[in-house]
Amino acid sequence: MMCVTDQRSLAVRGRALLVALAADVLLGDPPNAWHPVALLGSWMRLGEQLAPGDALPRLLYGAAWLAGGLALAGGITALLPRHTLLQGLAASTLLAYRGLDRAVGEVQAALEAGNLDEARRLLGWHLVSRPTADLSPAEVAAAAIESLAENLSDSLVAPALAYLAGGLPGLAIYRLVNTADAMWGYRDARYEYLGKSAAHLDDVLNLLPARLTAVLIALAGQIVQRRGREAWRMARRYAGRTASPNAGWPMAAMAGALDTTLIKRDHYTLGDGVRPPDPALIGEGRRIARAAVAMMCILCGVVAVPHHTEGESNAYAP
């Protein structure tokens, strides 16, 4: 009976996730003042303001503050009604594919217009935390493609898997961990101890999503560019070149799918392709990402179909 209940719950979540994906693609993000991720960011900023200064207390405090936030986020979202439409609309606010595609498209448009300064500004404002003031046009394009691939995992695939596994509380917990890592997960004097728990937990939660995203990019690369095999080969060869155990998988897969080489100065080189990163290549990367999103929707559709066994009741089991 437990197995039957779990299958039904997964199917219900699959249908809600289809609603969420459709709402994200069609409607995009809510205003910043009402955006749940902005509220999660406010929680982390408050935590930093109250943090102690010494290393060990800072380490313990960072873990405790994150745990408190996870309990709060999970508890609040668990109170929302389990209606499929409402759950899907709520979940859509914690996905970010449309916003990601728009941000990458703005960088692409600025490069196409020859406005390098604006492209650098948009890249630094929306997509990356690295300094952008001295990046060349090729480096700006490469960074936009890298961010598109990495955030396809962080902003879509991983949240979708979190929702399927744990419903809306699971999704909210994932997004808080990911936000905490983005804000605190740096190895410098300010965040080395405060963000250590967030960084390690984010690494664990993204182990499967990053690799699934690489698979989706490879499949999409086969459809769009006929380079699926090369995408997967680059993912396996170059994924370990990044400091993160996960970020290299989707980025290297995208490099292979586009037959390019993505270089972050003084950090890593992903791929061995010959095509230079430019606005046209960003556009091709966006098409590959769209195909990957379509395949993610198909996977959710498969999950959403209930699998009845002989003699099974059709009663609803949330």
C-alpha positions in Angstrom: 0.0 0.0 0.0 2.9 2.4 0.8 4.3 1.8 -2.7 0.9 2.6 -4.3 0.6 5.8 -2.2 4.2 6.8 -3.2 3.4 6.3 -6.9 0.3 8.4 -6.7 2.1 11.2 -4.7 4.8 11.2 -7.4 2.2 11.5 -10.2 0.5 14.4 -8.4 3.9 16.1 -8.0 4.7 15.4 -11.6 1.5 17.2 -12.7 2.1 20.1 -10.4 5.6 20.4 -11.8 4.3 20.6 -15.3 2.1 23.5 -14.2 5.2 25.1 -12.6 7.3 24.7 -15.7 4.6 26.1 -17.9 4.0 29.1 -15.6 7.8 29.8 -15.4 8.1 29.7 -19.2 5.0 31.8 -19.9 5.0 34.2 -16.9 8.5 34.4 -15.7 9.6 35.6 -12.2 7.3 37.6 -9.9 8.4 41.1 -8.9 11.5 41.2 -6.7 9.6 42.5 -3.7 7.5 39.4 -3.7 10.0 36.9 -5.0 10.6 33.9 -2.6 14.3 33.7 -3.6 14.7 37.4 -2.6 13.2 36.6 0.7 15.6 33.7 1.1 18.4 36.1 0.3 17.2 38.5 3.0 17.3 35.7 5.5 20.9 35.0 4.6 21.9 38.7 4.7 20.3 39.0 8.2 22.3 36.0 9.3 25.5 37.5 8.1 24.8 40.7 10.0 24.4 38.8 13.3 27.3 36.4 12.8 30.2 36.3 15.3 33.7 37.2 14.2 35.9 34.3 15.4 36.4 31.2 13.1 34.9 28.3 15.2 31.9 30.3 16.4 31.4 31.5 12.9 31.5 28.0 11.5 28.9 26.7 14.1 26.8 29.7 13.7 26.7 29.4 9.9 25.5 25.8 10.1 22.9 26.7 12.8 21.5 29.7 10.9 21.2 27.7 7.7 19.5 24.8 9.6 17.0 27.3 11.1 16.3 28.7 7.7 15.7 25.2 6.2 13.2 24.4 9.0 11.4 27.7 8.5 11.3 27.4 4.7 10.2 23.8 4.8 7.6 24.4 7.5 6.0 27.4 5.9 5.7 25.8 2.5 4.2 22.6 4.0 1.2 24.7 5.2 0.2 25.6 1.6 -2.9 23.7 0.2 -2.1 20.6 -1.8 -4.1 21.6 -4.8 -2.2 20.8 -8.0 -2.7 24.2 -9.6 -1.7 26.1 -6.4 1.2 23.9 -5.8 2.4 24.3 -9.4 2.1 28.1 -9.3 3.9 28.3 -6.0 6.7 26.0 -7.3 7.0 28.1 -10.4 8.3 31.0 -8.3 11.3 28.9 -7.3 12.2 28.0 -10.8 14.1 30.5 -13.0 14.5 29.3 -16.6 12.8 32.2 -18.3 14.7 34.7 -16.3 17.9 32.9 -17.0 17.2 32.8 -20.8 16.3 36.5 -20.8 19.5 37.4 -18.9 21.7 35.5 -21.3 19.8 36.9 -24.3 20.4 40.5 -23.0 24.2 39.8 -23.0 23.9 38.3 -26.5 22.0 41.3 -27.8 24.6 43.8 -26.3 27.4 41.9 -27.9 25.6 41.8 -31.3 25.2 45.6 -31.0 28.9 46.0 -30.4 28.3 47.4 -26.9 31.0 45.6 -24.9 30.6 47.8 -21.8 26.9 47.0 -21.6 27.5 43.3 -22.2 30.1 43.3 -19.4 27.6 45.1 -17.1 24.7 42.8 -17.8 26.9 39.7 -17.4 28.1 40.9 -13.9 24.7 42.1 -12.9 22.7 39.0 -13.8 24.9 36.0 -14.3 28.4 35.8 -12.7 30.1 37.0 -9.6 33.6 37.3 -11.2 35.0 40.8 -12.2 33.8 41.6 -15.7 35.3 45.0 -16.4 38.3 43.7 -18.4 36.7 40.7 -20.2 37.1 40.5 -23.9 34.0 39.9 -26.1 35.0 36.2 -26.4 35.3 36.0 -22.6 32.0 37.6 -22.1 30.3 35.2 -24.5 32.0 32.2 -22.9 30.9 33.3 -19.4 27.3 33.7 -20.6 27.4 30.2 -22.1 28.9 28.8 -18.9 26.3 30.5 -16.8 23.5 29.3 -19.0 24.7 25.7 -18.7 25.4 25.8 -15.0 22.2 27.6 -14.0 20.2 25.2 -16.2 21.0 22.7 -13.4 20.8 25.1 -10.4 17.6 27.0 -11.5 15.6 24.2 -13.3 16.8 20.6 -13.1 17.8 20.5 -9.5 14.7 22.4 -8.2 12.5 20.1 -10.3 14.1 17.0 -8.8 13.8 18.5 -5.3 10.1 19.0 -5.9 9.6 15.5 -7.1 11.5 14.1 -4.1 10.1 16.3 -1.4 7.2 18.4 -2.7 7.1 22.1 -2.1 9.1 21.9 1.2 11.8 20.0 -0.6 12.0 22.6 -3.3 12.1 25.5 -0.8 14.9 23.7 1.1 16.9 23.2 -2.0 16.5 26.8 -3.1 17.6 28.1 0.3 20.7 25.9 0.2 21.5 27.1 -3.3 21.0 30.7 -2.3 23.1 30.3 0.8 25.9 28.8 -1.3 25.7 31.6 -3.8 25.9 34.3 -1.1 28.2 32.6 1.5 30.0 29.9 -0.4 33.3 31.6 -1.0 36.8 30.6 0.3 37.9 34.0 1.5 38.4 35.7 4.9 34.8 36.8 5.0 33.0 33.6 4.2 35.5 30.7 4.6 33.9 29.5 7.9 30.4 31.2 7.7 29.5 29.5 4.4 31.3 26.1 4.8 28.2 24.2 5.7 26.1 25.8 2.9 28.8 25.1 0.3 29.2 21.4 1.3 25.5 20.8 1.5 25.0 22.4 -1.9 27.6 20.2 -3.4 25.8 17.1 -2.1 22.4 18.2 -3.3 23.6 18.9 -6.8 25.6 15.7 -7.4 22.7 14.1 -9.3 21.1 17.2 -10.9 24.4 18.4 -12.4 25.0 15.0 -14.1 21.4 14.7 -15.3 21.7 18.2 -16.7 24.8 17.1 -18.6 22.9 14.2 -20.0 20.0 16.5 -21.1 22.4 18.9 -22.7 24.1 16.0 -24.6 20.7 14.7 -25.8 19.6 18.3 -26.7 23.0 18.8 -28.4 22.3 15.7 -30.6 18.9 17.1 -31.6 20.1 20.7 -32.3 23.7 20.2 -33.4 24.2 16.5 -34.0 26.9 16.6 -31.3 25.4 14.6 -28.5 28.3 12.1 -28.3 30.9 14.9 -28.3 29.0 16.7 -25.6 29.0 13.7 -23.3 32.6 13.0 -24.1 33.6 16.5 -23.1 31.5 16.3 -19.9 33.3 13.1 -18.8 36.8 14.4 -19.8 36.6 18.0 -18.4 34.0 18.0 -15.6 36.7 17.6 -13.0 38.6 20.7 -14.1 36.4 23.1 -12.0 36.7 23.7 -8.3 33.1 22.6 -7.8 32.4 18.9 -8.1 29.3 19.6 -10.1 29.5 22.8 -12.2 31.9 21.3 -14.7 29.4 18.7 -15.9 26.8 20.9 -17.6 29.4 23.5 -18.7 31.7 20.9 -20.3 28.7 19.2 -21.9 27.6 22.6 -23.4 31.2 23.2 -24.7 31.1 19.8 -26.5 27.7 20.4 -27.9 28.8 23.8 -29.3 32.3 22.6 -30.5 33.9 25.4 -28.5 36.3 25.9 -25.6 35.1 27.7 -22.6 37.9 29.4 -20.6 37.6 31.2 -17.2 40.9 33.1 -16.9 43.2 31.6 -14.3 40.7 29.0 -13.3 39.8 26.4 -15.9 39.5 25.4 -19.6 36.5 23.3 -20.6 36.4 21.5 -24.0 38.7 21.4 -27.0 36.4 22.8 -29.7 37.5 25.2 -32.4 34.6 27.6 -32.6 35.3 30.9 -30.8 32.6 32.0 -28.3 30.5 34.8 -29.8 26.9 36.1 -29.9 25.9 33.5 -32.5 27.2 30.7 -30.2 25.3 32.1 -27.3 22.2 31.8 -29.5 22.9 28.2 -30.3 23.5 27.5 -26.6 20.1 29.0 -25.8 18.5 26.7 -28.4 20.2 23.7 -26.8 19.0 24.8 -23.4 15.4 25.1 -24.7 15.6 21.6 -26.1 16.9 20.3 -22.7 14.0 22.1 -21.0 11.5 20.4 -23.4 13.0 17.0 -22.5 12.7 17.8 -18.8 9.0 18.5 -19.4 8.7 15.2 -21.1 10.2 13.4 -18.1 7.8 15.2 -15.8 5.0 14.2 -18.1 6.0 10.5 -17.8 6.1 10.9 -14.0 2.7 12.6 -14.0 1.0 9.5 -15.5 -0.2 7.3 -12.7 0.7 3.6 -12.9 -2.2 1.6 -11.5 -1.8 -2.0 -10.4 -4.4 -4.7 -10.5 -7.1 -4.2 -7.9 -5.8 -0.8 -7.0 -8.3 1.8 -5.8 -8.5 5.1 -7.6 -8.7 7.1 -4.4 -6.6 10.2 -4.3 -3.6 10.0 -2.1 -1.7 13.2 -1.6 
